């Protein structure tokens, strides 16, 4: 109860440091003195002030250094980006120039890429990937594709084929039945 009354009276005293507060403190009853405080002096420790300023200065310097490093990294990244954009623009300009020259050339002769105008370089590349050789089939008059694991191909005219790397090999020498013909590479 005493503390409640003291608290109420302290609220009525006003803001510390004002004339109203000083009058209220002078007229307070001694029993309420435990809730009243009138600070008359304050001791400032100069060593603490100096150390506090040194710590703050050091923290500010470290912050500014990190901030500078961050801005330096941003500038370096921007320089790399600008260089890359410049290189890409130069590459694109060169590509556009070549494309324009190609379009204005009146057509391109790509016959050197073809075997007698029938099969393109892409056809040969496709054969290589799939592991086949296109060969003329004398029994049908058309072409067929056989494994490219051998250079020499033979047929008996009934859909049977033999492949070898031996230039002296013939199916007849290997005791194969029938009449075998050597197949030629298709263009």
C-alpha positions as CSV (number, residue, x, y, z in Angstrom):
1,X,0.0,0.0,0.0
2,X,2.8,2.3,0.8
3,X,4.4,1.7,-2.6
4,X,1.2,2.3,-4.4
5,X,0.7,5.6,-2.6
6,X,4.3,6.5,-3.3
7,X,3.8,5.6,-7.0
8,X,0.7,7.8,-7.2
9,X,2.5,10.6,-5.6
10,X,5.5,10.3,-7.9
11,X,3.2,10.5,-10.9
12,X,1.9,13.8,-9.4
13,X,5.3,15.2,-8.9
14,X,5.8,16.0,-12.7
15,X,8.9,15.7,-14.8
16,X,12.2,15.6,-13.0
17,X,14.3,18.8,-13.4
18,X,11.3,21.1,-13.6
19,X,10.3,23.7,-10.9
20,X,7.1,21.8,-10.3
21,X,9.1,18.6,-9.5
22,X,11.4,20.5,-7.2
23,X,8.4,21.9,-5.2
24,X,6.8,18.5,-4.9
25,X,10.0,16.9,-3.6
26,X,10.4,19.6,-1.0
27,X,6.8,19.1,0.3
28,X,6.9,15.3,0.1
29,X,6.5,13.4,3.3
30,X,9.5,11.5,4.6
31,X,7.6,8.2,4.5
32,X,7.4,8.6,0.7
33,X,11.2,9.4,0.2
34,X,11.9,5.8,-1.0
35,X,10.1,6.4,-4.2
36,X,11.5,9.9,-4.9
37,X,14.8,10.5,-6.4
38,X,16.5,13.8,-7.2
39,X,19.7,13.3,-9.1
40,X,22.0,16.2,-8.2
41,X,25.2,15.0,-9.9
42,X,26.4,12.5,-12.3
43,X,30.0,11.3,-12.6
44,X,31.3,10.8,-16.2
45,X,34.1,8.3,-16.6
46,X,36.3,9.8,-19.2
47,X,38.1,6.5,-19.9
48,X,34.8,4.8,-20.7
49,X,33.9,7.7,-23.0
50,X,37.3,7.4,-24.8
51,X,37.0,3.7,-25.2
52,X,33.4,3.9,-26.3
53,X,34.4,6.5,-29.0
54,X,37.3,4.3,-30.1
55,X,35.1,1.2,-30.4
56,X,32.5,3.2,-32.4
57,X,35.2,4.7,-34.6
58,X,36.6,1.2,-35.3
59,X,33.2,-0.3,-36.1
60,X,32.4,2.6,-38.4
61,X,35.8,2.2,-40.2
62,X,35.2,-1.5,-40.6
63,X,31.7,-0.9,-41.9
64,X,32.9,1.7,-44.4
65,X,35.7,-0.7,-45.6
66,X,33.2,-3.5,-46.2
67,X,30.9,-1.1,-47.9
68,X,33.7,0.0,-50.2
69,X,34.6,-3.6,-50.9
70,X,31.0,-4.3,-51.9
71,X,30.9,-1.3,-54.2
72,X,34.3,-2.4,-55.7
73,X,32.8,-5.9,-56.4
74,X,29.7,-4.3,-58.0
75,X,31.9,-2.1,-60.3
76,X,34.1,-5.1,-61.2
77,X,31.0,-7.2,-62.1
78,X,29.6,-4.3,-64.2
79,X,32.9,-4.0,-66.0
80,X,32.9,-7.8,-66.8
81,X,29.3,-7.5,-67.9
82,X,30.0,-4.5,-70.2
83,X,33.0,-6.4,-71.7
84,X,30.8,-9.5,-72.4
85,X,28.1,-7.4,-73.9
86,X,30.6,-5.7,-76.1
87,X,32.1,-9.0,-77.3
88,X,28.7,-10.5,-78.0
89,X,27.7,-7.4,-80.0
90,X,30.9,-7.7,-82.0
91,X,30.3,-11.4,-82.6
92,X,26.7,-10.7,-83.6
93,X,27.8,-7.9,-86.0
94,X,30.3,-10.2,-87.7
95,X,27.7,-13.0,-87.9
96,X,25.1,-10.5,-89.4
97,X,27.8,-9.3,-91.9
98,X,28.5,-12.9,-93.0
99,X,24.8,-13.7,-93.3
100,X,24.2,-10.7,-95.4
101,X,27.1,-11.6,-97.7
102,X,25.7,-15.2,-98.0
103,X,22.2,-13.9,-98.9
104,X,23.6,-11.4,-101.5
105,X,25.9,-14.0,-103.1
106,X,23.2,-15.3,-105.5
107,X,23.2,-18.8,-104.0
108,X,25.8,-21.2,-102.8
109,X,27.3,-24.1,-104.6
110,X,27.3,-26.9,-102.1
111,X,27.9,-29.7,-104.7
112,X,31.4,-30.3,-103.1
113,X,29.4,-31.6,-100.1
114,X,27.6,-34.2,-102.2
115,X,28.7,-37.4,-103.9
116,X,27.7,-36.7,-107.5
117,X,24.7,-34.6,-106.3
118,X,22.9,-37.6,-104.7
119,X,24.1,-37.8,-101.0
120,X,25.0,-34.9,-98.8
121,X,27.7,-34.7,-96.2
122,X,24.9,-35.0,-93.6
123,X,23.9,-38.3,-95.2
124,X,27.4,-39.6,-94.8
125,X,27.6,-38.3,-91.2
126,X,24.3,-40.1,-90.5
127,X,25.7,-43.3,-91.9
128,X,28.7,-43.1,-89.7
129,X,26.7,-42.5,-86.6
130,X,24.4,-45.4,-87.4
131,X,27.4,-47.7,-88.3
132,X,26.3,-48.5,-91.9
133,X,27.7,-48.4,-95.4
134,X,25.2,-47.8,-98.3
135,X,25.9,-50.4,-101.1
136,X,24.5,-51.2,-104.5
137,X,22.6,-54.5,-104.4
138,X,23.0,-56.2,-107.9
139,X,20.2,-58.6,-107.2
140,X,17.5,-55.9,-106.7
141,X,19.1,-53.1,-108.7
142,X,18.7,-50.8,-105.7
143,X,20.7,-49.9,-102.6
144,X,20.9,-51.3,-99.1
145,X,22.7,-50.5,-96.0
146,X,25.1,-53.0,-94.3
147,X,27.3,-52.8,-91.3
148,X,30.4,-50.7,-91.7
149,X,32.5,-53.2,-89.6
150,X,34.0,-54.5,-92.9
151,X,35.1,-52.9,-96.2
152,X,33.9,-55.7,-98.5
153,X,30.3,-56.7,-98.9
154,X,28.8,-59.7,-100.8
155,X,25.3,-60.9,-101.7
156,X,23.9,-64.2,-103.0
157,X,20.9,-62.5,-104.6
158,X,18.5,-64.1,-102.0
159,X,18.8,-61.5,-99.3
160,X,21.9,-63.1,-97.7
161,X,24.9,-60.8,-97.1
162,X,28.5,-61.3,-95.9
163,X,30.9,-58.5,-94.8
164,X,34.7,-58.8,-94.4
165,X,37.9,-56.7,-94.1
166,X,39.9,-59.3,-96.0
167,X,40.4,-58.3,-99.7
168,X,41.1,-61.9,-100.6
169,X,38.0,-63.3,-99.0
170,X,35.0,-64.6,-101.0
171,X,32.1,-66.5,-99.5
172,X,32.8,-69.4,-101.9
173,X,36.3,-69.8,-100.4
174,X,34.6,-70.0,-97.0
175,X,32.5,-72.9,-98.3
176,X,29.3,-70.8,-98.6
177,X,26.7,-72.3,-100.8
178,X,25.5,-70.3,-103.8
179,X,26.8,-67.8,-106.2
180,X,28.1,-64.6,-104.5
181,X,28.6,-61.2,-106.0
182,X,30.7,-58.4,-104.6
183,X,28.7,-55.2,-103.9
184,X,29.9,-51.7,-104.7
185,X,29.6,-48.6,-102.6
186,X,26.5,-46.6,-103.4
187,X,27.0,-42.9,-104.1
